[in-house]
Each structure stands twice: as C-alpha cells, then as structure tokens.
Amino acid sequence: MSSDVRFTDFKSDKQPTWCPGCGDFGTMNGMMKALAETGNDPDNTFVVAGIGCSGKIGTYMHSYALHGVHGRALPVGVGVKLANPDLEVMVAGGDGDGFSIGAGHFVHAVRRNVDVTYVVMDNRIYGLTKGQFSPTSREDFETSTSPEGPQMPPVNPLALALSAGGTFIAQSFASDAKRHTEIVKEAIEHPGFGFVNVFSPCVTFNDVDTYDYFRGAIVDAEDEEHDPTDFDAARDLILDRDREYQGVLYRDSDSVTYEEAHGLTANMADIPDGAPEDAMDLVREFY
Amino acid sequence: MPEDLNWAIGGEAGDGIDSTGKIFAQALSRAGRHVFTSKDFASRIRGGYTAYKIRTSVDRVESVVDRLDILIALTERTIHENEDELHEGSVIIYDGERSTMQDVEVPEGTHAMTVPLKSLAEDAGGAIMRNVVALGAACEVANFPIENLDEALAKRFSDKGEAIVENNEKAARLGQEYVAENYDLDTDYDLETTDNDYVLLNGDEAIGMGAIAAGCRFYSGYPITPATDVMEYLTGRIEDYGGAVIQAEDELSAVNMALGAARAGARSMTATSGPGIDLMTETFGLVATTETPLVICDVMRSGPSTGMPTKQEQGDLNMVLYGGHGEIPRFVVAPTTVAECFWKTVEAFNLAEQYQTPVFLVSDLALAVTEQTFPPEAFDMDEIEIKRGNVVDEDEIDSWLDEQGRFQPHFPTADGVSPRAFPGTTDGAHMTTGLEHDSLGRRTEEEEVRVEQVDKRNRKVETAKENEDWDYREFGDPDADTLVVSWGSNEGAMREALELLDENGHDVRFISVPYLFPRPDLGDEVEAAEDVIVVECNATGQFADVLEHDVLERVDRINKYTGVRYKADELAEDVAAAITGDADDTQEVEAE
C-alpha cells in the first residue's frame, strides 16, 4: 500500500451515465475519498456491486470489482473477504438490491459480522426500471406500479440491522460530502460489518424524497450528542421514523469479526502445487 | 459374481441403525473383506423404516443385489419390507422378548433366531447396547471372528471412555454366546478374513477428500440431503489446511460466496442437490461470463420439487447441461464410482482453473450413501497435480496491460483462456460483470465485441476438447453386438450384471461415460453396435436423448448472437450461402 494514494486513483476513466444530479455521484465520491484516506489503494481493494443504477459503481471506480447478480452482492463480498482477509472489501448496492431481493442476505451478513463495508444508495425508488416503488418507498408514494401508494410501511433497514446484531449502523446523505465521507471512513475502520445507508436522491423518478426534502429533514446524531455505543439510545433513534438521522447511530465497541472468531487469516489463494504433504492421513482416517 | 454375504440391520429411524451398520461394515473392512453398503431411509429424524445393508466378499463388490442372508430386525416391519430379498436359509435375528415382536412370523424357509437383545444388553451394562448384542449374534451366524468387531467398537465409542468400549465388547460376546449355545443352524455362511487393508468411505466423503487434496480452501453450502455429507466431511478438516466451510443462509448465497472466494483466488466449491441447484442456476451465467473458476457439485436425488429426498434419481442431467438463461459454456463431469468421486473432484478443480469456467460435478444419491472399500493406494495423493491455468503475477502482468496500462481479464486469446490476476496483484485491478463486457471487463453492447467475447468463451470449451481426455470407461465384450451405455453410479451394478448376462449367453459391450460435457464422441461405437441400450435412473432417458442427438446427421446452422434480430435481406443472404457454399461462413458474416 502506498501512502500517496489519492481518491482520484479510485476513479476509472469511464464516465458515469447516472442522470445529472443523481445522488450516486456524491455517494461514490465519498467512498473513494474514504478508501484513500484509510490507506487503501486500488490493487488491494475489492468492490462488489449489485444490480440497479447503483450497481454501475464498479465500472466508474478503479479497483478489483465484480458486478454480479441482483441482490447477491453481499454474499460475493463475504466470499472475497474470507478468502483473502488482507483485501479491503466494499459492497455497494441500492435499496432494491439490499432490502428487497437481497433482504435475506442482508440480515445474515449483518449477523455474520465479516469485516466488509456495505454502502446502500437508498433513493426509495426503482430508477433503472423507470420508477416503481421500492422497499423503502413511503406508504403513500404513487408510482407506475403503486397508483395509490404501496400501502405497506417502508422497510427500516437500520432497525433490521440492529435486530440482527449489527455492530456498526450508520446513515449519511450523498450531498453532505464531508459527513458522508467521515461516516464511510468510520465504517471502513470498524472491525466488522460496517453498514451505511446513504440517502442518495433520484432526481428523475422520485419527487418526494428529494435533496430539498432531506436538507430540511436531516438531523445529525452528532449534533444531538448521541452516543453510538449506547444501544438503547441507538434503538430510540433508529425506531424514530419521524425524523431522518445522519451519523453513526450504533457501534458495538466489542465487535468480534467472523474471521477472528473462526481464526481465518490466510490468503486462501496460496496453495501447494500438489496435494498437501500429509494428505494420505485423510485416507488413513477411513481405515 | 463374487461369493458374497448380504447382511442388513433395520428398524425405526432413531434406533441407531446407521451407526450399528457402520460398525459392522468397518469390522468387515478391517478384516480385509470388501464391503459395499446401501441404505433404506426416510427423510425424518425419528420413526419410519430405515435399514443399513452390507454386501461383503473377499473379492471386490460393485453393487447391491436383491438378496439378504442375515437380517437383524428391530421391528416387525423390517421383515415385511425385506420379504422379497429373504430366501430359503436366510437368518432373521430379532428380540422375541420385545412386546411388539412376540408374535412375529417369518417368511417360510427362513430361520427365525430370537435373541433377547435387550436383556443381554442390560447384562452387559445397558439396554442401549442391544444393537451390539445383535452384531455379536450375527458374527456367530456368519462365522465371523468376533475380535474383528472390537476395533470398530473402539473407533465408535473410544471418546466415551474405556468402560463404554469394554461394555460394548462384552455385549457383542453375550450375543455371540447366546446364539452358540441355543442354536445349531446348518447355514454355511463363512466370513473368512484376509490380510488386506482397506479404507471404507462414501461418495460424499470422497468428494470432500478430493476437494482438500485438490487445494480447495473455501466451501460454502446449505444443508440438503444427500449432499450434506460433503459439507460435514469438510467441516473440521479443511481448517487444518487454512480453509473454511461457511454455512450460508440459502443456496443463492452459498454459490455467490463461493464465487466471491474464487474471485479472490481461492479454489472454491459448493455442493447441493436438485432444489438447491434450482436456486443456484441464477448465478451459473455470472460464473461463466465473469470467467470465474468454480466447482458446483450436484448430488442428485429424486425430483421434481421436493420429490423423494432420500431416494435415488439421475434426473438433473438436462439441468446441469442446459440450466440457466442464455448460453453458458461449462463442463459437466459425473463420477461413476465412489473412488471416482475423489478423482473427478480433483479433475474438476483443475478444469475450472485452467479454463476459468464453471464445472458441474454431478454425483447421485446412490454414490453419496454407498460406503465402499478400497485399498488406500486407490487415493494415491502423489498422483495429484494442481493446474492453476493462466494466473499472472506482478512480474508477468505487464504483458497483459493495454496501451493505457489497464489489465485485461477477458483478453480474447487464441485458445480463449485469458490471464487471471488475483486481487492484491499490483497493477492488476480490474472489474468484471455479468453484463456483456469488453476485454477490460466493462459493459458493452457493441456487436463486434459481443461476438468476440461469446466466441472467446466458447473457444475455451473447444480448446479443452482438444487438450484434455474425455474418455469413457469400457467393460464387457468389445466386439459384442449389444452396446449398453450408462452414466453415474449405475456402472457398478452394470459391471456385475455383465457377468450374469454372460452366464445367460448375452454378450454385451458396456460403456460408462464420466464426461457429460464435453463428452466422448460415441458415433463409431453406436454405429458398430446392432442394439444400443442406454441405462439411467430417470423416467425419460435424458442421456439417451443426448446420445441420439450426438449421432444425428448434422444440420446446417445459421446463428446470430450480436443482440440484433434477423433482418429479411440478411437472412436470405445467409441461407443462400448455406445452400451454395460452406455453411461455416455464415458465422463470419455475423461477426463482421
């Protein structure tokens, strides 16, 4: 790892095709800055992206990356990290990817507490398919597939994470570059599953959860002197759906990663060019 | 046919049938006898009929047969379930003191041998040992020296303390003595022993052992009958080699974790059965288009849907050959014996990495639950060679960078195999995606690039066809007019069937096919035979369909896969070219 890595080193030469003004620009910039500021470089970083507008991030960043199947980004990231714990693994996706088709994986990735960072670009809409309701859309949000609104409460991803034993739960806003970068940095540095839900407005299909809305509604937990290591306080903030919080809402300072608990430190890519030396012992076990 | 003895213990699930049967199988194996086991079981933890069956001989045994010589019946139902296999002279050992078995009637001609299993077990130290009492009784009936049981009992019970081992040894002897004192049967069963050393293992264990031997370090799976034994074997062993087993939340996750580990450079696999393969199908195409080496094992069971989870079927052939939307280059390898489960696993890992392609390792329930003896040399680890393919390190990476210094993970080489840089390799950073991509791994819909990438992925299969052996295994009379073709676990039964057929005057040539894609060209063999018969455990004859397809006269083909539909004038031109000239040219027209 070189110390002179700049965040632009994480930028590929491919121009993003996100709509002008899309929140994903800010989200990605913060991720790149956070990676550079935590001493990573493109050759030791692995980005896993889901499907959707947000999934294109792997193309616009420069690092090792895989853009996979809808909803399965987290399992891929977990596999990469466990096979080579020296890599910095960042998983990115949208609210549909993470909390709808991939919701099952989300809960279990949180429980597993593998040391990866998970950034969700939550725009509360399906953008790439041109505007259907998403798992985080409001109950009355009218879309082409919900003319009267979904009539179901939106998923509370932070509460899901907390109830699944999450060890780092945060929320940020794509247009607050400074705070967003700080928060992602903390997630990277957290030993364990660092989850950051990012308000990443869709300027084309969501006229409700807009930049203006978030600017007015966001409350920074730091300003409230919130102590993220206080579970009860974290729970109260997370369950308070009348306000939109930003900041690190919960952090378990005793977090033990899956890798630590299972003694996984080796780079599994390193293997001998024949069977392991004592492999005949495996055969003899069957006597 | 080997001179054999067929033995079974049956009762209700939860009666310890499996572990008791395993003890006897191990005792036989340690005594230098060959063993081939099978199980009748239901998908439930308690209740229901279950049995563990052993066929044993001093010669190799490759199959079960429809005959039972000694049956330990813990329930009356066990006797009824096996009525057809019992014969004149079969011995049925059961506890006549048991309230549910006092009025048992055994089939005519068989010997009823009531042994007070429970009381004798209590004399030895506890009723729980009644199955071991029965083992002792069986030793006496079969003229099998009881000392042979001791080692197997020690293996099973040593972690429970020496006293328990001794009690079990005593229980076995009480059973033996009871039979010796109370019965004088004129059966001629005689289980002679030899000095040979055998190991005893099942197909799932062989796959697990093959995986470790081949350098597999990452396994992610979701428990499912009959593939779970692979995962259980690896758990607690792979860690000794720096690896890990991850129990995922479902098969979607399992295959994606394995894919992630493979991207990181680990030799990686998952194993499942039909319902799990259905879920994993979602990711087949991603594995193939990202050119990720991955071994996906399908231990087949009866389908469709939940089907008969504990019963045999080879019903997934079409699934593994064709499953997944779009066209997915892949290899499909299917071991035909328990030992081959080991070797084909090793081969699957080499194929996966050499060609950066998903490899389906297709086993079946019959292989998974069969415990079979082999001399340890059958798994000679020195023969294993790890072939990692075109992995490039920091020193070699320069030659795979484009003019702008970017690594090209999907560079269209002549043989189709691109360079592979493990994450962490300096200057190797690259992306890849399930979207069609260019040589840099970036999304594209350009027709030329699309065609180039499809062709390059398919070219790997062509390269492999040329460079690797895709042989079949052959048995019987090579000049016979009748050709029997089979795949998977049927090989053993068919090999022994050849001898029976021969006794009845039928000459048969038998070809057992372990490679399902690419597969050996059987055109000449089919041509040379008068009758061709395909044997497989399914209703519709999926391999028979494949074979019929393979030997068909080829049609001319016009294909287009640029992503653009056919246009009338273009199609007229292509068809005309096919009529008048070389049909192969049509491909070029599209690629231009």
Boltz contact constraints between the chains, C-beta under 6 A:
constraints:
  - contact:
      token1: [A, 42]
      token2: [B, 429]
      max_distance: 6.0
  - contact:
      token1: [A, 43]
      token2: [B, 426]
      max_distance: 6.0
  - contact:
      token1: [A, 43]
      token2: [B, 429]
      max_distance: 6.0
  - contact:
      token1: [A, 44]
      token2: [B, 424]
      max_distance: 6.0
  - contact:
      token1: [A, 46]
      token2: [B, 423]
      max_distance: 6.0
  - contact:
      token1: [A, 58]
      token2: [B, 431]
      max_distance: 6.0
  - contact:
      token1: [A, 59]
      token2: [B, 442]
      max_distance: 6.0
  - contact:
      token1: [A, 62]
      token2: [B, 429]
      max_distance: 6.0
  - contact:
      token1: [A, 63]
      token2: [B, 429]
      max_distance: 6.0
  - contact:
      token1: [A, 64]
      token2: [B, 423]
      max_distance: 6.0
  - contact:
      token1: [A, 64]
      token2: [B, 429]
      max_distance: 6.0
  - contact:
      token1: [A, 65]
      token2: [B, 431]
      max_distance: 6.0
  - contact:
      token1: [A, 66]
      token2: [B, 263]
      max_distance: 6.0
  - contact:
      token1: [A, 66]
      token2: [B, 432]
      max_distance: 6.0
  - contact:
      token1: [A, 67]
      token2: [B, 433]
      max_distance: 6.0
  - contact:
      token1: [A, 68]
      token2: [B, 286]
      max_distance: 6.0
  - contact:
      token1: [A, 69]
      token2: [B, 282]
      max_distance: 6.0
  - contact:
      token1: [A, 69]
      token2: [B, 283]
      max_distance: 6.0
  - contact:
      token1: [A, 69]
      token2: [B, 286]
      max_distance: 6.0
  - contact:
      token1: [A, 72]
      token2: [B, 256]
      max_distance: 6.0
  - contact:
      token1: [A, 75]
      token2: [B, 253]
      max_distance: 6.0
  - contact:
      token1: [A, 75]
      token2: [B, 256]
      max_distance: 6.0
  - contact:
      token1: [A, 75]
      token2: [B, 257]
      max_distance: 6.0
  - contact:
      token1: [A, 76]
      token2: [B, 256]
      max_distance: 6.0
  - contact:
      token1: [A, 76]
      token2: [B, 259]
      max_distance: 6.0
  - contact:
      token1: [A, 76]
      token2: [B, 260]
      max_distance: 6.0
  - contact:
      token1: [A, 78]
      token2: [B, 257]
      max_distance: 6.0
  - contact:
      token1: [A, 79]
      token2: [B, 257]
      max_distance: 6.0
  - contact:
      token1: [A, 79]
      token2: [B, 260]
      max_distance: 6.0
  - contact:
      token1: [A, 79]
      token2: [B, 261]
      max_distance: 6.0
  - contact:
      token1: [A, 80]
      token2: [B, 260]
      max_distance: 6.0
  - contact:
      token1: [A, 80]
      token2: [B, 263]
      max_distance: 6.0
  - contact:
      token1: [A, 80]
      token2: [B, 264]
      max_distance: 6.0
  - contact:
      token1: [A, 82]
      token2: [B, 244]
      max_distance: 6.0
  - contact:
      token1: [A, 83]
      token2: [B, 218]
      max_distance: 6.0
  - contact:
      token1: [A, 83]
      token2: [B, 261]
      max_distance: 6.0
  - contact:
      token1: [A, 83]
      token2: [B, 264]
      max_distance: 6.0
  - contact:
      token1: [A, 83]
      token2: [B, 266]
      max_distance: 6.0
  - contact:
      token1: [A, 84]
      token2: [B, 264]
      max_distance: 6.0
  - contact:
      token1: [A, 87]
      token2: [B, 423]
      max_distance: 6.0
  - contact:
      token1: [A, 104]
      token2: [B, 249]
      max_distance: 6.0
  - contact:
      token1: [A, 105]
      token2: [B, 253]
      max_distance: 6.0
  - contact:
      token1: [A, 108]
      token2: [B, 249]
      max_distance: 6.0
  - contact:
      token1: [A, 264]
      token2: [B, 244]
      max_distance: 6.0
  - contact:
      token1: [A, 266]
      token2: [B, 242]
      max_distance: 6.0
  - contact:
      token1: [A, 268]
      token2: [B, 217]
      max_distance: 6.0
  - contact:
      token1: [A, 268]
      token2: [B, 218]
      max_distance: 6.0
  - contact:
      token1: [A, 268]
      token2: [B, 266]
      max_distance: 6.0
  - contact:
      token1: [A, 269]
      token2: [B, 265]
      max_distance: 6.0
  - contact:
      token1: [A, 269]
      token2: [B, 266]
      max_distance: 6.0
  - contact:
      token1: [A, 269]
      token2: [B, 422]
      max_distance: 6.0
  - contact:
      token1: [A, 271]
      token2: [B, 215]
      max_distance: 6.0
  - contact:
      token1: [A, 273]
      token2: [B, 386]
      max_distance: 6.0
  - contact:
      token1: [A, 274]
      token2: [B, 384]
      max_distance: 6.0
  - contact:
      token1: [A, 275]
      token2: [B, 213]
      max_distance: 6.0
  - contact:
      token1: [A, 275]
      token2: [B, 381]
      max_distance: 6.0
  - contact:
      token1: [A, 275]
      token2: [B, 384]
      max_distance: 6.0
  - contact:
      token1: [A, 276]
      token2: [B, 241]
      max_distance: 6.0
  - contact:
      token1: [A, 279]
      token2: [B, 213]
      max_distance: 6.0
  - contact:
      token1: [A, 279]
      token2: [B, 381]
      max_distance: 6.0
  - contact:
      token1: [A, 280]
      token2: [B, 381]
      max_distance: 6.0
  - contact:
      token1: [A, 282]
      token2: [B, 209]
      max_distance: 6.0
  - contact:
      token1: [A, 283]
      token2: [B, 199]
      max_distance: 6.0
  - contact:
      token1: [A, 283]
      token2: [B, 376]
      max_distance: 6.0
  - contact:
      token1: [A, 283]
      token2: [B, 379]
      max_distance: 6.0
  - contact:
      token1: [A, 286]
      token2: [B, 199]
      max_distance: 6.0
  - contact:
      token1: [A, 286]
      token2: [B, 200]
      max_distance: 6.0
  - contact:
      token1: [A, 286]
      token2: [B, 201]
      max_distance: 6.0
  - contact:
      token1: [A, 287]
      token2: [B, 199]
      max_distance: 6.0
